[in-house]
Amino acid sequence: MTLDPIARFRRFSRAVTSEVGALDHSFLGRGRPLGSARVLNAIGHGRGDIAAIRDYLGLDSGLMSRLLRGLEEEHLIETRPDAADARRRVVALTGKGRAEFAAYEALSNNRAEALLARHPRPEALLDAMDLVASALGRDRFTFETVDPRSDAARHGLARYYVELDRRFDGGFEVGRSADPDAMDMIAPRGSFIVVMSDGLPIGCVGLKGTDKGYAEIKRLWIAPSARGLGLARRLMDAAEAAARQLGIATLRLDTNKALTEAIALYRKTGWTEIDRFNDDPYPDFFFEKRL
């Protein structure tokens, strides 16, 4: 028996609607519906520009206005003109609003912990959630230049090293590779770029500066949940753009034979195979691209 894909999708939608309380008049028992709680959540997590919040949540202006008005009437938020641009309005939580935000955070965390605790395979469940979140949020991915020592960068690098250790013949030891701490990927010498999906890192790439007349592309990684969405190519484009801004005209990279998808990407995007240019023990292929 082959189950109808549409029926499976709609079953999933109904399950999620029920689990997140989308139909509840009082989301998590706090006296207001999900829409108002999501706006409060966005503000509590640092989003202050009203137009940006509306775009982030996918709300039309009329509904956004009604939700804001309701939160104002509860004295949970304050709105005012943007000091830098009076045509725009910004919003912030009041003291009462911060307390309500904290209450929602605690309840939401407890709800998540309870769901994961009662599932026999919580990691498999989280992997499925990551896959769905990446698919549904692909239009809201952001590319951010960060310090390679930041939490987001360190997460991407750690996951990248784990994957290399799993895929390479004989494993992978980061200490044996060049620039294991990514310190040459800090401006103005280089750059480190992460892809963020609603606050979580799902991809990264580094631009490593050198004193040899070229820079190197390093540490290209995409989370398994976000693969197939074109992010690797977009990260490579972002790294090339960063190189141009730094006045770098030639890029090089190396890669291992196990990373077949990466090799295919490089060959399709204008990279030329060259002779070995370093003594790193792991790469089998070497490429160059002139910008």
FIPA-747501 format. One record per residue: residue in one letter; x, y, z of N, C-alpha, C, O, CB in turn. Coordinates in steps of 0.1 Angstrom, whole numbers, plus 5000, padded with zeros to 4 digits. Glycine has a CB too. Example, Ala and Ser with C-alpha at 12.3 -4.5 7.8 and 13.67 -1.06 7.14 Angstrom:
% residues 2
A513249435078512349555078513249675078514249675085511349555090;S512849785071513749895071512950005079513450115080514149945057;
***
This chain:
% residues 291
M500849885000500050005000500950135000501850145008499150005012;T500650224991501450344990500550464995499450484990501850374976;L500950525006500150625012500250755004501250794998500550655026;D499050825002498950944995499851055001499651085013497450994994;P500751114993501651224999500851335004501251395015502651274988;I499751374998498951485003498351455016498251535025497851524992;A497851335017497251295030498251295041497951325052496551155029;R499451245038500551245048500851395052501051415064501751175043;F500951475043501251625045500151675054500451745064501351705032;R498951655051497851715059497751655073497451725082496551695052;R498051525074498151465088499151535096498951565108498451315087;F500351555090501451625097500951765101501251815112502651635088;S500351845092499851975095498851975107498952065115499152035083;R497951885107496951875118497651845131497351905141495951765115;A498651755131499351725143500151845148500151865160500351605140;V500851915140501552035144500652145149500852205159502452085132;T499552165142498552265147498052235161497952325169497352265137;S497752105163497352065177498452085187498152135198496851925176;E499652035183500752035193501152185197501452205209501951965187;V501152275187501652405191500552495196500752605201502252475178;G499352445197498252525203497752635194497252735199498652575216;A497852615180497452725171495952755172495552865169497752675157;L495152665177493652685178493252725192492052755194492952565174;D494152735201493852765215493552915216494352995211494952725224;H492452955223492253095225493253155235493553265235490853115231;S493753065244494753105254495953015252496052915258494153095268;F496953065244498152995241498952975254499353065261498953065231;L499252845257499952805269499352855282500052875292501452855268;G498052885281497352925293497653065298497353095310497552835304;R498153155289498553285293497553395290497753515292499853325287;G496353355284495253445282495253515269494453605267495353545292;R496053475259496053545246496353435235497053335239497053665245;P495953455223496153355213497553345208498453435212495253385201;L497853245199499253225195499853345187501053375189499253105186;G499053415179499553525172500153635181501253685178498453585163;S499453665191499953775200501253725207502153795209498853805211;A501253595211502353535218503553535209504753555213502053395223;R503353515196504553505186505153645184506353665183504053455173;V504253755184504753885183505553925195506653985194503553985181;L505053885207505753915219507053845220508053895224504853875232;N507053715215508353635214509353705205510553715209508053495209;A508953755193509853815184510453945190511653965189509153855171;I509654025197510154145204511154105215512254165217509054225209;G510754005223511653955234512953905229513953915237510953855242;H513053855217514253805212515053915204515953875196514053685203;G514654035206515554145201515054205188515754295183516854095199;R513954165183513454235170512654355174511554345181512654135162;G513054475170512354595174511654665163510754745165513354685180;D512154655150511554725139510254655135510154535132512554725127;I509154725136507854675134507654605120507154505118506754775136;A508254675110508154625096508954495095508454395088508654725086;A510054485102510854365101510154255108510254135104512254395108;I509554285120508754175127507654125118507354005118508254235140;R506954215111505854175103506354085092505653985089505154295096;D507454115086508054035075508453895081508253795074509154105068;Y509053895092509553775099508453675101508653555099510353815112;L507353735106506253645110505253625098504353535099505453705121;G505453695087504553675075503153725078502253665073504553525072;L503053835085501753895088501454015079502254085075501653935103;D500154025076499754155068499654265078499654245090498354135061;S499754385073499854505081498654525090498754575102499954635073;G497454485086496254505094496254415106495954455117494954465086;L496654285104496754195115497854235125497654225137496954045110;M498954275119500054315128499654435137499954435148501254355119;S498954535131498454645139497554605150497654655161497754745130;R496654505147495654465157496454395169496154415180494554375151;L497354305165498154235175498954335184499054315196499054135169;L499554425178500354525185499454615195499754635206501154625176;R498254645189497354725197496954645210496754705221496154765189;G496654525208496254435219497354425230497054435242495854305214;L498554415225499654405235499954535242500354545253500954355228;E499654645234499854785241498754795251499054855262499654895230;E497554755248496454765258496754685271496254725281495154725252;E497454585270497854505281499154565288499554505298498154355277;H499654665283500854735288502054645288502954645297500554785302;L502154555277503254465275504354525266505454485267502754335270;I503954615258504854675248504754825247503654885251504754615234;E505754895242505655035239506155055225507255005221506555125250;T505455135217505955175204506255315203505755405210504855135193;R507255345194507655485193508355505179508655405173508655535204;P508455625174509255645161510655605163511255625173509055785156;D511255555152512655515152513455645152513255745145513055435139;A514455655161515255775163515955815151516255935148516155765175;A516355715143517155735131516255765118516755815108518055615128;D515055725119514155745107512655755113512055655116514255625097;A512155875114510855895120509755835112508655815117510556045121;R509955785100508955725092508755575096507655515093509255725077;R509655525104509555385108509255385123509555485130510855305106;R508555275128508255265142508955145147509155045141506755255144;V509355155160510055045167509255015180508455095184511455085170;V509454895185508654845196509654785206510654725202507554745192;A509254795219510154735230509154675240508054725242511154835235;L509654585248508854525259508954625271509954685274509354385263;T507854635278507854705291508254605302508554485299506354755294;G508354645314508754555325507754445326508154325328508854635338;K506454475325505454365325505654275313505454155314504054425325;G505954335301506154255289507354155291507254045286506354345278;R508454205297509554115299509253995308509753885306510754195305;A508454025318508053915327507153815320507253695322507253975339;E506253865311505353775303506253695293505953575291504253855296;F507153765287508053695278508853575285508853465280509053795272;A509353605297510053505305509153385308509553275308510653565317;A507853415311506953315315506653225302506653095304505553375320;Y506453285291506253205278507553115275507353005271506053295266;E508753175277509953105275510052975284510352865279511153185277;A509652995296509752875305508752775302509052655302509552925320;L507552815299506452715295506852645282506652525280505152785294;S507352725272507652665259508852565261508752455255508052775249;N509852595269510952505271510452375278510852265274512052575279;N509552395288509052275295508252185285508352065286508252315307;R507452245276506652175267507552095257507351975254505752265259;A508652155253509552095244510251975251510451865245510652185238;E510751995263511351895271510451775273510851655272511851945284;A509151805275508251695278507951615265507951485266506851745283;L507851675254507651605241508851515238508651405234507351705230;L510051565239511251495236511351375246511851265242512451575237;A511051395259511151295269510251175266510651065270510951355282;R509051205261508151085259508351015246507650925243506751135260;H509251065237509450995224510650895226511650925232509851105213;P510450775220511550675222512850705214513850655218511050545217;R512750795204513950825197514050985195513751035184513950765183;P514351055206514351195205515251255195514951355189514651255219;E516451195193517351255183516751245169516951335161518751185184;A516151125166515551115153514351215151514151265140514950965151;L513651235162512551335161513151475159512551555151511751335174;L514251515165514851645163515451655149515351765143515951665173;D515951545144516451545130515351575120515451655111517151415126;A514151515123513051535114512551685115512151745105511851445117;M512551735127512151875130513051965123512652065116512051905145;D514351945123515352025116515152025101515152135095516751975119;L514851915096514551905081513351985078513352055068514351755077;V512251975085511052045082511252195084510852275076509852005091;A511952235095512252375097513052445086512852555082512952395111;S514052365081514852415070514052435058514152535050516052325068;A513152335055512352345043511352455043511152525033511652215041;L510752475055509752585056510352725058509752825054508852555068;G511552725063512152855065513252905055513952995058512752855079;R513252835044514352865034514353005029515453055025514252765023;D513253075029513153205024513653305035513653425032511753245020;R513853265047514253355058515753325063516153375073513353335069;F516453245055517853225059518653355058518353435049518553115050;T519553375067520453495066521853455066522253355072520153595078;F522653535059524153515058524853615066524653735063524553515043;E525553575076526153675086527653655087528153535088525453665099;T528453755086529853755088530053755103529653855110530553865081;V530853665109531053645123532453625126533253585117530153535129;D532853635139534153595144534153445144533253385149534453655158;P535153375139535253235139535253175153535153055155536453185131;R535553255163535453215177534053225183533953185195536453295185;S533153275176531753295181531053155183531553055177530953385172;D530053155190529353025193528752965180528852845177528153045203;A528153055171527653005158528752935150528552835144526953115151;A529853005149530952955141531552825147531752735139532053065139;R531752825160532252705166531352585164531852475163532552735181;H530052615164529152495162529352445148529452325147527652545164;G529352535138529552485124530852415122530952305116529452595115;L531952465128533252405127533252265134533852175128534352495133;A532652255145532652125153531852025145532351905144531952145166;R530752065139529951965131530751925118530651815114528552025128;Y531452025113532251995101533351895104533551795096532852125095;Y534051915115535151825118534551685121535251585118535851875131;V533451675128532851545131532551465118532751345116531551555139;E531951545108531651485095532851435088532851325082530851575087;L533951515088535151475081535751345088536151255081536151585081;D535651345101536151225108535351095104535950985103536151245123;R534151115101533251005098533550965083533450845080531851035100;R533751055074533751025060535150995055535350925045533251145052;F536251045061537551025056538150885059537850835070538551135061;D538850825050539550705053540550735064541450825062540250645040;G540450665075541450685086541050805095541750835105542750715080;G539850865093539450965102540051105099540751125089539650925116;F539751195108540251335107540651395120539951385130539151425100;E541851455121542351515133542551665129543451695121543651455139;V541751755135541851895132543151955134543652045127540751975139;G543951905144545251955148546251935137547252005137545651895161;R546051845128546951815117546651895105547551905096546951665114;S545551965105545252045093545752195095546052235106543752045090;A545752265084546252405085545252495092544052485089546652455071;D545652585100544852685107543652615114542452655111544352785097;P543852525123542752455129541852545137540652515139543252355139;D542352665142541452755150540852865141540152945147542352815161;A541052865128540452955119540853105122540053195119538952945119;M542053125128542353265131542753345119542653475120543553265141;D543053285108543353365096542053395088542053445077544253285087;M540853365095539553395089538953515096537653525096538753275089;I539753605101539153725108539553845100540753855096539753735123;A538653935097538954055090539954145097540054135109537654145088;P540854215090540854225075541654125067541754135055541354365072;R542054025074542853915068541953825060542353775049543753845078;G540853795066539953695059538553725064538153835068540353555063;S537653615063536253635067535653495071536153395066535453705056;F534653495079533953375082532453405082531953495088534353315097;I531753325074530353345071529553225076529853115073530153375056;V528453255083527553145087526153175081525753295079527453145102;V525453065078524053075075523153055087523352955094523652975063;M522253145090521453135102520053105098519453165089521553255111;S519353015105517952985103517253005116517252925125517752835098;D516553125117515853155129516653145142516253085152514553075130;G517853195141518753195153519653075154520553075163517953195165;L519552975145520352855146521352845134520852875123519552725148;P522652815136523552805125523352675117523252565123524952815130;I523152685104522952565096524052555084523852465076521552565090;G525052635084526052635074527152735077526952825084525452655060;C528352705071529352805073530452785062530452685055530052785086;V531252885060532452885051533452985056533053085062532052905036;G534752955054535753045058536553095046536853025037536652985068;L536953225047537953275037539253305045539253395053537353415031;K540253225042541453225049542553315042542953285031542053085052;G542953425048543953505042545353445043545653375053543953645049;T546153475034547553425034548553535029548053645026547753295024;D549853505030550853605025551453555012552553585009551953625036;K550653475004551253404992550553454980550753394969551053254993;G549853564980549253624968547853564965547253594955550053594957;Y547353484974545953424972545353404986546053404996546053294964;A544053384986543353334999542753204996542653154985542253445003;E542453135007541852995006540452995011540053065020542752895013;I539652915004538252885009538352755018538952655013537252854997;K537852765030537952655039536652635046535752715047539052685050;R536552515052535452475061534052495056533152555063535652565074;L533852465043532452465038531652355044531952235042532452465022;W530552395051529752295057528252335057527952455059530152275072;I527352235054525952255054525352155063525652035062525352255040;A524452185072523752095081523051995072522452035062522852165091;P523051865076522251765068520851805065520251775055522251635075;S520151875075518751915073518552015062517452035058518251965086;A519652085058519552195049520152165036520252255027520152325055;R520652045033521252015021520251995009519151955012522051885022;G520752034997519852024986519052154984518252164974518851914987;L519252254992518552384991519452494984519052614984518152435004;G520552454979521452554972522352634981522852734977520652644964;L522452604994523152685003524652685001525352785003522852645017;A525252564997526652554995527052654984528052724985527052414991;R526352664973526652754962526552904967527352984964525752734950;R525552934975525353064980526453104990526853224990523953074987;L526853014998528053035007529253064999530053155002528252925017;M529552984989530753014980530653144974531653214973530852904970;D529453184969529253314963529553424973530253524970527853334957;A529153404986529353504996530853515000531353625002528553465009;A531553405000532953405002533753474991534653554994533453255004;E533253454979533953524968533653674969534553754966533453474954;A532453714973532153854974533053914985533454034984530653874977;A533253844996534053895007535453905003536154005006533953795019;A535953814994537353824989537453954980538454024981537653704981;R536453984972536554104964536654224972537354314969535354104954;Q535854224983535854344992537154364999537554475002534754335002;L537954255001539254265007540354284997541554285000539454135015;G539954294984540954314973541754184970542854194964541954414978;I541154074972541753944969541353904955540153894952541353834979;A542253874946541953844932542053694929541553654919542953914923;T542753614937542953474935542553394947542953424958544353444930;L541753284945541353194955541753054952541853014941539753204957;R542052984963542452844961541652764972541252824982543952824963;L541552634970540952544980541552404977542052374966539452544979;D541352324988541752184986540552104992539752155000543052144993;T540451974988539351894993539751744992540651704984538051924985;N539051664999539351525000538451444990537351494987539151465014;K538951334985538151254975536851204980535951174973539051144971;A536651204994535451154999534351254998533151224998535551125014;L534651384996533651484995533251514980533551614975534151625001;T532551414975532251414961531351524957531451584946531651274957;E530351554965529451664962530151804962529851884953528351664972;A531151814970531951944970532751954957532852064951532851954983;I533351844954534151844941533351874929533751954921534851704939;A532151824929531251844918530851994917530752054907529951764918;L530552054929530252194930531352284925531052374917529852234944;Y532552254929533652334924533852334909534052434903534952294931;R533752214904533952204889532752274881533052314870533952054886;K531652274887530452344880530552494882529752564875529152294886;T531352544891531252694894532552764890532852864897530852714908;G533252714881534352794875535752774882536652844879534052934876;W535852674890537152644896537952554887537352464881536952574910;T539252574887540152494878541052414887541652454897540952584869;E541152284884542052194891543552224889543952244877541752044888;I544252234900545752264899546552164907545952074913545952414904;D547852184906548752094914548652124929548152234933550252114909;R549152034937549152054951549952184955550952204949549851924958;F549352254964550052384968550252384983550652494988549152494964;N550052284990550352285005550652145009550652045001549052335013;D551052125022551451995027550451945037550751855045552852005034;D549251985036548151935044547951785041547951755029546752015042;P547851695051547851555048546551505043546451385039548151485061;Y545451585043544151525040543651545026542951455021543151585049;P543951655019543351675006543951584994545151544995543551825002;D543051564985543451484973543351574960543951544950542651354971;F542551674961542251764949542551904953542351944965540751744944;F543051984943543352124946542852204934542952174923544952144947;F542252324938541552404928541952554930542352594941539952394930;E541752624919542052774919540952844911540352784902543452804914;K540652964916539653054908540153194909540453244919538253034914;R540253254897540653394896539353484895538453454887541553424884;L539253584904538053664905538053784895537153864894537853714919;
***
